[in-house]
Amino acid sequence: MRESEPRAERTQVSVAEARDIILGTVRQLVAETVSTGAAQGRVLCEEVRSERWIPPLDNSGMDGFALRAEDTREVPAELRVVEDLPAGRRSERKLAPGEAARIMTGAAIPEGADAVVMQENTEYSGNRVVVRASVEFGENVRRAGSDVRQGTLIASPGAVLTPAHIGMLAAIGRTTVQVTTRPRVAILATGDELVEPDRLTDDGRIASSNSYALQAALRGVGAEPVYLGIVPDEPAALSEQFRRALACDVVISTGGVSVGDRDWIKLVLGQLGGSMQLWRVRMRPGAPLVFAMLQDRPVFGLPGNPVSTLVTFEQFVRPALLRMMRYERVFRPVESALLAEDYNKPPGRTHFVRVMLQEREGQRYAFPTGNQSSAILLSMVRADGLAIVPEETTHVEAGTEVQVQLLARDDLRTEPGF
């Protein structure tokens, strides 16, 4: 959706509604040409077909002797060795009946030969070889084009390039490939209470840990973080930094999105001409979330508490960035586990409970990681996943099956799973 087609701001939406709004708004990034060796994990933006045969010639599947299978019908058979063919060298002569060529794995089969006998089945001395086992026509020969032929489809647009893709691209002579651009993501940390980690003192201010957590999370998803530093809780300073951030593809701010006297993010985005898409989501942690479009850039105003920052990144920012990079699978896997403890909550919000997973007597259990306050970052450090407690659920008894979003797994899904 372009800013010329504004969506009315929606407040207090469900997690699913917020996810749909965001994923329905962001747009795919353009393609760029990169070195094949640097393309692992990127999304392909072109169809790739081979322009050559691999292997280009019939070649030996093992070390031994290239010969005519007919010469080994009766064994032992003594043959004259007329040349030595290491891998990478092509014979310039034709083998005659009664002749053999010593050959290494991968070397081209000489003209006149139609099989290879393993060296373990021979006795070799001087220019003579005694073959102790018969071979069939074509035995131990890898045929030209047995891997790919000219015109073979290697990969289609949308493929996520794996090491096998990279190897095949190199094998067919491709040194560059078109892939989706990596998004440059600006990070603004807001708050007068914040300092850089190396500036911590005993004056009550705290480290800007969200900035570092987000940089790591962005690198993990394949984006390029651009850290713009700590911004004071002043509208003019925020406005200036948001303008700087527009040099990037996406903007993330942390803090300043609630209803306090110094929570200026919504106001500043409005003054800059931003189109507010949503504010506040019925979830915990992470309710005070802003999503806007500013000069065609998605802007995520994440809450300032560290757990809220990471949980909202996982639910909304990460899938949006993957969608922008043209991934078809953008959601973490969700699997079931038995909640190890009772859990109580008021109705009206989806809760994301940080849990550790353990296998006991053939069952997987989810153990809450302790204090579930959005300020307790250690609860995320210890978490294997997020147990999802639906909006209207008020009590989950120990032993009840719950859905858990797995944080350490990258085998992504096309659907969110909850």
C-alpha positions as CSV (number, residue, x, y, z in Angstrom):
1,M,0.0,0.0,0.0
2,R,1.3,3.4,-1.0
3,E,1.0,6.5,1.2
4,S,-1.3,7.9,-1.4
5,E,-3.7,5.2,-0.3
6,P,-3.8,5.6,3.4
7,R,-5.3,3.1,5.8
8,A,-7.2,4.4,8.7
9,E,-5.2,3.8,11.9
10,R,-6.4,0.8,13.8
11,T,-6.0,0.4,17.5
12,Q,-6.2,-2.5,19.9
13,V,-6.1,-5.1,17.1
14,S,-5.4,-8.8,17.6
15,V,-2.0,-10.3,16.9
16,A,-3.4,-11.9,13.8
17,E,-4.9,-8.6,12.6
18,A,-1.7,-6.8,13.2
19,R,0.3,-9.4,11.4
20,D,-2.1,-9.3,8.4
21,I,-1.9,-5.5,8.3
22,I,1.8,-5.4,8.3
23,L,2.4,-8.2,5.8
24,G,-0.2,-6.8,3.6
25,T,1.5,-3.4,3.6
26,V,5.2,-4.1,3.1
27,R,6.5,-4.4,-0.5
28,Q,9.1,-6.6,-2.0
29,L,12.6,-5.2,-2.4
30,V,14.3,-4.9,-5.8
31,A,16.9,-7.4,-7.2
32,E,20.6,-6.9,-7.2
33,T,23.5,-8.8,-8.8
34,V,26.0,-10.4,-6.3
35,S,28.9,-12.7,-6.5
36,T,27.8,-16.4,-6.5
37,G,30.1,-17.0,-3.5
38,A,28.2,-14.4,-1.5
39,A,24.7,-15.5,-2.4
40,Q,24.1,-18.3,0.1
41,G,20.8,-17.8,1.9
42,R,19.6,-15.1,-0.5
43,V,16.4,-15.4,-2.5
44,L,16.9,-15.9,-6.3
45,C,15.3,-13.4,-8.6
46,E,16.0,-15.1,-11.9
47,E,15.6,-18.4,-13.6
48,V,18.9,-20.2,-13.9
49,R,19.4,-22.9,-16.6
50,S,22.6,-24.6,-17.4
51,E,24.4,-23.6,-20.6
52,R,26.7,-26.6,-20.5
53,W,26.8,-30.4,-19.9
54,I,28.2,-31.6,-16.6
55,P,30.3,-33.6,-16.7
56,P,31.3,-32.3,-20.2
57,L,32.8,-35.6,-21.3
58,D,32.5,-39.3,-20.3
59,N,34.9,-39.7,-17.3
60,S,36.2,-42.3,-14.9
61,G,34.3,-43.0,-11.7
62,M,37.4,-44.3,-10.0
63,D,41.1,-44.9,-10.2
64,G,42.0,-47.8,-12.4
65,F,42.5,-48.6,-16.1
66,A,40.4,-47.5,-19.1
67,L,40.0,-50.3,-21.6
68,R,37.7,-52.1,-23.9
69,A,35.3,-54.4,-21.9
70,E,35.6,-57.0,-24.7
71,D,39.3,-57.4,-23.8
72,T,38.3,-58.7,-20.3
73,R,35.9,-61.4,-21.3
74,E,38.5,-64.0,-20.4
75,V,40.6,-63.3,-17.3
76,P,43.3,-63.0,-16.3
77,A,43.9,-60.7,-19.3
78,E,47.2,-58.9,-19.9
79,L,47.0,-55.5,-21.7
80,R,49.6,-53.0,-22.8
81,V,49.5,-49.7,-20.9
82,V,49.9,-46.9,-23.5
83,E,49.4,-43.7,-21.4
84,D,48.7,-42.3,-17.9
85,L,45.7,-40.0,-17.6
86,P,45.4,-37.8,-14.5
87,A,42.3,-35.9,-13.8
88,G,42.1,-32.8,-16.0
89,R,44.1,-34.3,-18.9
90,R,42.4,-35.5,-22.1
91,S,43.9,-38.3,-24.2
92,E,44.9,-37.4,-27.7
93,R,45.0,-41.0,-29.0
94,K,42.6,-43.8,-29.5
95,L,42.9,-47.1,-27.6
96,A,43.3,-50.1,-29.8
97,P,42.3,-53.7,-28.9
98,G,44.6,-55.1,-26.2
99,E,45.6,-51.6,-24.9
100,A,44.7,-49.8,-21.7
101,A,45.3,-46.4,-20.2
102,R,46.0,-45.8,-16.5
103,I,43.3,-43.4,-15.4
104,M,42.4,-41.3,-12.3
105,T,39.0,-40.5,-11.0
106,G,37.4,-37.7,-13.0
107,A,39.7,-38.0,-16.0
108,A,38.1,-38.1,-19.5
109,I,37.7,-41.6,-20.9
110,P,40.0,-42.0,-24.0
111,E,38.5,-42.7,-27.4
112,G,38.3,-46.5,-27.9
113,A,37.7,-47.3,-24.2
114,D,34.3,-48.2,-23.0
115,A,34.9,-49.3,-19.3
116,V,37.2,-48.8,-16.4
117,V,38.5,-51.6,-14.2
118,M,39.3,-50.8,-10.6
119,Q,43.0,-50.8,-9.8
120,E,42.3,-53.2,-6.9
121,N,41.4,-55.8,-9.5
122,T,44.7,-55.5,-11.4
123,E,48.4,-56.1,-11.2
124,Y,50.4,-53.3,-12.8
125,S,54.1,-53.4,-13.6
126,G,56.0,-51.3,-16.2
127,N,53.9,-50.9,-19.3
128,R,51.8,-54.0,-18.6
129,V,48.7,-54.6,-16.6
130,V,47.0,-57.9,-15.7
131,V,43.3,-57.6,-15.3
132,R,41.9,-60.2,-12.7
133,A,38.2,-59.3,-13.0
134,S,36.0,-58.9,-16.0
135,V,34.1,-55.6,-16.5
136,E,30.9,-54.8,-18.4
137,F,30.4,-52.2,-21.1
138,G,30.1,-48.8,-19.4
139,E,31.2,-50.0,-16.0
140,N,32.7,-47.3,-13.8
141,V,32.1,-44.7,-16.5
142,R,30.3,-41.5,-15.6
143,R,28.5,-40.3,-18.8
144,A,28.7,-36.8,-20.2
145,G,25.6,-34.8,-19.0
146,S,24.7,-37.4,-16.3
147,D,24.5,-34.5,-13.8
148,V,23.0,-31.7,-15.9
149,R,22.6,-31.0,-19.6
150,Q,22.4,-27.8,-21.6
151,G,19.0,-26.2,-20.8
152,T,18.5,-28.1,-17.5
153,L,16.6,-26.0,-14.9
154,I,18.9,-25.3,-11.9
155,A,16.7,-23.0,-9.9
156,S,13.6,-20.8,-10.2
157,P,12.9,-17.3,-8.9
158,G,12.0,-17.6,-5.2
159,A,14.5,-20.3,-4.4
160,V,16.5,-19.8,-1.2
161,L,20.1,-20.5,-2.3
162,T,21.7,-23.3,-0.4
163,P,25.4,-24.4,-0.5
164,A,24.3,-27.0,-3.0
165,H,22.9,-24.2,-5.2
166,I,26.1,-22.2,-4.9
167,G,28.2,-25.2,-5.9
168,M,26.0,-25.9,-8.9
169,L,26.1,-22.3,-10.0
170,A,29.8,-22.4,-9.9
171,A,29.8,-25.7,-11.7
172,I,27.9,-24.3,-14.7
173,G,30.2,-21.2,-14.8
174,R,28.0,-18.6,-13.1
175,T,30.1,-16.2,-11.2
176,T,27.2,-13.8,-10.4
177,V,23.5,-14.2,-9.7
178,Q,20.5,-11.9,-9.2
179,V,19.0,-12.0,-5.7
180,T,16.7,-9.8,-3.6
181,T,18.5,-6.9,-2.0
182,R,19.2,-7.1,1.7
183,P,17.1,-4.4,3.5
184,R,19.0,-1.7,5.3
185,V,17.3,-1.1,8.6
186,A,17.7,2.0,10.7
187,I,17.6,1.6,14.5
188,L,16.7,4.5,16.8
189,A,16.8,4.0,20.5
190,T,14.7,6.6,22.3
191,G,14.9,7.6,25.9
192,D,16.7,10.0,28.2
193,E,17.4,7.1,30.6
194,L,19.6,5.3,28.0
195,V,23.4,5.3,27.6
196,E,25.8,3.2,25.6
197,P,27.0,0.1,27.5
198,D,30.5,1.6,27.9
199,R,29.0,4.8,29.6
200,L,27.2,3.0,32.4
201,T,27.6,4.7,35.8
202,D,25.7,4.7,39.1
203,D,23.5,7.6,38.1
204,G,20.4,5.4,37.5
205,R,20.6,5.3,33.7
206,I,20.5,2.0,31.9
207,A,22.3,0.5,28.9
208,S,20.7,0.7,25.5
209,S,20.5,-3.1,25.3
210,N,17.6,-3.1,22.8
211,S,19.9,-1.5,20.2
212,Y,22.3,-4.3,20.4
213,A,19.6,-7.0,20.6
214,L,18.0,-5.6,17.4
215,Q,21.2,-5.4,15.5
216,A,21.9,-9.1,16.3
217,A,18.3,-10.0,15.3
218,L,18.5,-8.1,12.1
219,R,21.8,-9.8,11.1
220,G,20.2,-13.1,11.9
221,V,17.4,-12.5,9.5
222,G,19.8,-11.3,6.7
223,A,19.2,-7.6,7.0
224,E,21.8,-4.9,7.4
225,P,21.4,-2.9,10.6
226,V,22.2,0.8,10.6
227,Y,22.4,2.0,14.2
228,L,21.7,5.7,14.5
229,G,22.3,6.0,18.2
230,I,20.3,7.1,21.2
231,V,17.8,9.9,20.7
232,P,16.6,12.1,23.5
233,D,12.9,12.3,24.4
234,E,12.4,15.5,22.5
235,P,10.2,15.9,19.4
236,A,12.8,18.0,17.4
237,A,15.6,15.4,18.0
238,L,13.3,12.5,17.1
239,S,12.1,14.3,13.9
240,E,15.7,14.9,12.9
241,Q,16.7,11.3,13.4
242,F,13.6,9.9,11.6
243,R,14.6,12.0,8.6
244,R,18.1,10.5,8.7
245,A,16.6,7.1,9.0
246,L,14.7,7.5,5.7
247,A,18.0,6.8,3.9
248,C,17.3,3.1,4.8
249,D,14.6,0.7,3.6
250,V,13.0,0.2,7.0
251,V,13.0,2.1,10.3
252,I,12.8,0.6,13.8
253,S,12.5,2.7,16.9
254,T,12.3,1.5,20.5
255,G,10.5,3.2,23.3
256,G,8.2,6.3,23.2
257,V,5.1,4.5,21.9
258,S,2.9,4.2,25.0
259,V,0.7,7.0,26.5
260,G,3.2,8.7,28.7
261,D,3.9,12.5,28.7
262,R,7.2,11.9,26.9
263,D,6.1,9.2,24.4
264,W,6.4,11.2,21.2
265,I,6.8,8.6,18.4
266,K,3.2,8.8,17.1
267,L,3.1,12.6,17.2
268,V,6.5,13.0,15.4
269,L,5.5,10.4,12.7
270,G,2.3,12.3,12.1
271,Q,4.1,15.6,11.8
272,L,6.5,14.1,9.2
273,G,3.5,13.0,7.1
274,G,3.5,9.3,8.1
275,S,0.5,7.2,7.5
276,M,-0.4,5.4,10.8
277,Q,-1.5,1.8,10.1
278,L,-2.0,0.5,13.6
279,W,-1.3,1.3,17.2
280,R,-1.5,-1.1,20.1
281,V,-2.0,-4.8,19.8
282,R,-3.9,-7.1,22.2
283,M,-0.8,-9.0,23.4
284,R,1.5,-9.2,26.3
285,P,4.3,-8.4,26.3
286,G,4.4,-5.8,23.5
287,A,1.0,-4.1,23.5
288,P,2.1,-0.5,22.6
289,L,3.3,-1.2,19.1
290,V,3.2,1.4,16.3
291,F,3.3,0.6,12.6
292,A,3.3,3.4,10.0
293,M,4.4,4.1,6.5
294,L,6.7,7.2,6.0
295,Q,7.8,8.1,2.5
296,D,7.1,4.5,1.5
297,R,9.3,3.1,4.3
298,P,7.8,0.8,6.9
299,V,8.3,2.2,10.4
300,F,8.0,0.0,13.4
301,G,7.7,1.7,16.7
302,L,8.5,-1.1,19.2
303,P,8.0,-0.8,23.0
304,G,11.0,0.0,25.1
305,N,11.0,-2.9,27.6
306,P,13.6,-5.4,26.3
307,V,11.3,-8.5,26.3
308,S,8.6,-6.5,24.5
309,T,11.1,-5.4,21.9
310,L,12.2,-8.9,21.1
311,V,8.8,-10.5,21.2
312,T,7.3,-7.9,18.8
313,F,10.3,-8.2,16.6
314,E,9.7,-11.9,16.3
315,Q,5.9,-11.6,15.7
316,F,5.9,-8.7,13.3
317,V,9.3,-7.3,12.1
318,R,11.0,-10.5,11.3
319,P,8.2,-11.9,9.1
320,A,7.9,-8.5,7.4
321,L,11.6,-8.3,6.5
322,L,11.5,-11.9,5.2
323,R,8.5,-11.0,3.1
324,M,10.3,-8.0,1.7
325,M,13.2,-10.2,0.8
326,R,10.7,-12.4,-1.1
327,Y,10.9,-15.4,1.1
328,E,7.8,-17.6,0.8
329,R,8.3,-19.1,4.3
330,V,8.5,-16.3,6.9
331,F,7.2,-17.8,10.1
332,R,9.0,-19.6,12.9
333,P,7.7,-23.2,13.4
334,V,5.1,-23.8,16.1
335,E,4.9,-27.1,17.9
336,S,3.0,-28.5,20.8
337,A,4.2,-29.1,24.4
338,L,2.6,-29.7,27.8
339,L,2.7,-26.7,30.0
340,A,4.6,-27.7,33.2
341,E,2.9,-25.2,35.5
342,D,-0.5,-23.6,36.0
343,Y,-0.8,-20.3,34.2
344,N,-3.3,-17.6,35.0
345,K,-4.1,-14.3,33.2
346,P,-7.0,-11.9,32.6
347,P,-8.9,-12.2,29.3
348,G,-8.4,-9.8,26.4
349,R,-4.7,-10.3,25.4
350,T,-2.7,-13.1,23.8
351,H,0.2,-13.9,26.1
352,F,3.6,-15.0,24.9
353,V,5.1,-17.0,27.8
354,R,8.9,-17.5,27.7
355,V,9.5,-21.2,28.2
356,M,12.3,-23.8,28.3
357,L,11.6,-27.1,26.6
358,Q,12.5,-30.5,28.1
359,E,11.7,-34.1,27.2
360,R,10.5,-36.3,30.0
361,E,9.2,-39.8,29.7
362,G,8.5,-39.3,26.0
363,Q,6.6,-36.1,26.5
364,R,7.8,-32.5,25.7
365,Y,7.2,-30.1,28.5
366,A,7.3,-26.3,28.5
367,F,8.7,-24.7,31.7
368,P,8.2,-21.0,32.2
369,T,11.6,-19.3,32.5
370,G,10.7,-17.4,35.7
371,N,9.5,-13.9,36.1
372,Q,7.5,-13.0,33.0
373,S,7.8,-9.2,33.4
374,S,8.6,-7.5,30.1
375,A,11.6,-5.9,31.8
376,I,13.2,-9.3,32.7
377,L,15.5,-9.9,29.7
378,L,16.9,-13.1,31.4
379,S,13.5,-14.7,30.7
380,M,14.3,-14.4,27.0
381,V,17.9,-15.5,27.4
382,R,16.7,-18.8,28.9
383,A,13.8,-19.3,26.5
384,D,13.7,-22.0,23.8
385,G,10.3,-20.7,22.7
386,L,7.2,-18.7,23.4
387,A,4.1,-20.6,24.7
388,I,1.0,-18.9,23.2
389,V,-1.9,-18.4,25.5
390,P,-4.9,-17.2,23.5
391,E,-6.7,-13.9,24.2
392,E,-9.8,-15.2,26.0
393,T,-8.1,-18.0,27.9
394,T,-7.8,-17.2,31.6
395,H,-6.4,-20.4,33.1
396,V,-4.1,-23.1,31.7
397,E,-3.8,-26.1,34.0
398,A,-0.4,-27.8,34.3
399,G,-0.2,-30.7,31.8
400,T,-2.4,-28.9,29.2
401,E,-1.1,-28.9,25.7
402,V,-0.1,-25.5,24.4
403,Q,1.4,-24.2,21.2
404,V,5.0,-23.1,21.4
405,Q,6.8,-20.8,18.8
406,L,10.3,-22.2,18.6
407,L,12.9,-19.4,18.7
408,A,16.0,-21.3,17.8
409,R,14.7,-23.0,14.7
410,D,15.0,-21.6,11.2
411,D,13.0,-24.2,9.3
412,L,10.4,-21.6,8.5
413,R,6.7,-22.1,7.6
414,T,4.3,-20.4,5.2
415,E,1.6,-20.1,7.9
416,P,2.0,-18.6,11.4
417,G,0.6,-21.7,13.2
418,F,-1.5,-19.8,15.7
